[in-house]
Amino acid sequence: MLRWEASRPAATRSGGGSPSTEGLPGTGRTRGRGRCRQTGESVSCRRGRRDRGSRRSNADAARIPRTVPCGVVAGEPAVPPGIPARLAAAMIPGQARETALPRRRPGGGSVEGAVEFRFGALTQGMLESAAMQPLKICFVSSEVHPFSKTGGLADVSSALSLYLSKAGHDVRVFTPLYSRIETKGREFRPVESLRNIPVRVARDAVTFSVFASKLPGSDLEIFFVECAPLYHRPELYTGETDDAVRFAALSRAVLESCQRLQWAPDVFHLHDWHAALTPLYLKTLYAWDRLFERCHTVLTIHNIGYQGIFPASVLTDLGLADSAHLLYKEDIEAGRINFLKTGILYADVLTTVSPTYAREIQTPEFGSGLHEILRARRSNLVGILNGVDYGEWDPAKDPHIPARYSIKSLSGKGKNKKALAQKIGLAEAVGAPLLGIVSRLTVQKGFELLFAALPPLLRSREFGMAVLGSGDEKYEGFFQSLQAAFRGRVAFYRGFSNELAHLIEAGSDMFLMPSLYEPCGLNQMYSLKYGTVPIVRRTGGLADTVEQFDPATSAGTGFVFDHFTPEALTWAVERALRVFGDRKAWRKLVQNGMALDFSWERQGRHYVELFAQLSGKVMAGAR
């Protein structure tokens, strides 16, 4: 059981003492009119009232609930060098005690003592009854399916927000109105109170407006931030320095919109680096506004490999030049700013998209340079597995496949296999298994292993392959050469086709995901639902969703290998091919996977519990 506690600060560990904060940013810095005599923090005045920007960041850090994610690596690491002293106090129990900062209940007011959170504490009845007050949740994401998408972030942003909306919560999703978004045939309604709003970025004021459009097939409104100078580009992401301004402006536009709507979310749910400056903005530029006084921030890390790193010279453009002391010292000295790292420092709670990934990113191997800071904040880090939209991915009602089928009637799967072979030009080999791949062709996906593993397997074993994807030239070239060498047995479609992706899931017998790392992964969960047995490497969400099949007990849902080597991959594929020859065992394996439930109705409730207890919107009897 995952347990999350906010308890009294622990005593300093024996013989350890508190780490020195000498020389850290934020230490001994005086700003504005003076210092708070109680906490020693700097205070200033703005708009006729006391500016609680600095004070709030310190107090908020101290009140963050202590979380313990499942299987988190044990140990008590020292605070990584360069973390602002205000946050260092909250990260080390001994130092937090020395500062004696008051704790605040999520619902307001100071309290010394414990506030407890654990998954499973709230029953489904509690979540649906008066014990659960409706939540106000502000989603901020750079992608929302089906309007804009480059990966799984878009799917999660739409599916999770839709689940929460259907559960009765006030959900508002903000995302850029990119020029490539297809507006024809869709209604985009201007929000009258959010028109021509100036925001100062890049040394000049840009003007944005907000348009609303419903998520297709639902009543959930998506709020699109329209600003032609920032979002009218050929691609969603330019890879240039001005991406810093483009997505900082998104955070600013969301906060400005909330102010004008006089809408105070219980939770800002922020996705990846693009929205990661929001917590710092709340504690600096917008700290004066009491509207946000009880708002909480949750930052979800979908892929830690993408961090939003830019030259420190953009600080003025971002409106953070006066807040450089609140940023990671070593980064500033090195002349850079890291959006994701800043969000990790200042968000109230961090989530990742699977429990295993939450553990992995705290290690040097998977942390992409952020493992130390994540270990320091591990008590606020929770892994929640992504859900699957079974409205889109269900073989019993999939409009993209010629023959529908279910766990009770699998005859349609063979018909889809035949249709797939005909569509992509594969020769039909009676009784031979078909292995599918639908993926971005990148280093992360582990296709390096296939160079040495697949040609010998194809020469020695009878099976076919259907591959859909695009990406790095060397991987595209590899699959093209494989198709030429094994014509009629390997088919490679370069690019993406939603219809073909569905048909590969429905028509393949096996699905290969040899990922180097995989924060969550969705295709293995699609495959399980479609009775297409996954062959995966044990990492991230793949480890959390696929269980090794044991022919002796008929338990398990797929084939899992541990080591990132061609030999390990070969072992897993050969094992799958052997079990495929046992019709009875294979049918049981297929049914095991199809019986699993990874729906958002199941996974989304974990977010409801997290948001509800973080904001205090749960009756005492439900705690």
Secondary structure, DSSP 8 states (H G I E B T S, - for coil): --EEEE-------TTT-----TT-TTTT---TTEE-TTT--EEEEETTEEE-HHHHHHHHHHHS-EEE-TT---------TT--HHHHHHHSHHHHHHHT---B-TTSSB--S-EEEETTSS-HHHHHSTTB---EEEEE-S-BTTTB-SSHHHHHHHHHHHHHHHTT-EEEEEEE--TTS--TTS--EE-GGGSSEEEEETTEEEEEEEEEEE-TTSS-EEEEEE-HHHH-SSSS---STTHHHHHHHHHHHHHHHHHHHT---SEEEEETGGGTTHHHHHHTTTTT-GGGTT-EEEEEES-TT---EEEGGGHHHHT-GGGGGGS-HHHHHTTEEEHHHHHHHH-SEEEESSHHHHHHTTSTTTSTT-HHHHHHTGGGEEE----B-TTTS-TTT-TTSSS--BTTB-HHHHHHHHHHHHHHT----TT--EEEEEEEESGGGTGGGHHHHHHHHHHHS--EEEEEEEE-HHHHHHHHHHHHHTTTTEEEEES--HHHHHHHHHH-SEEEE--S--SS-SHHHHHHHTT-EEEEESSHHHHHH--B-BTTTTB-SBEEE-SSSHHHHHHHHHHHHHHHT-HHHHHHHHHHHHT---BHHHHHHHHHHHHHHHHT-B-GGG-
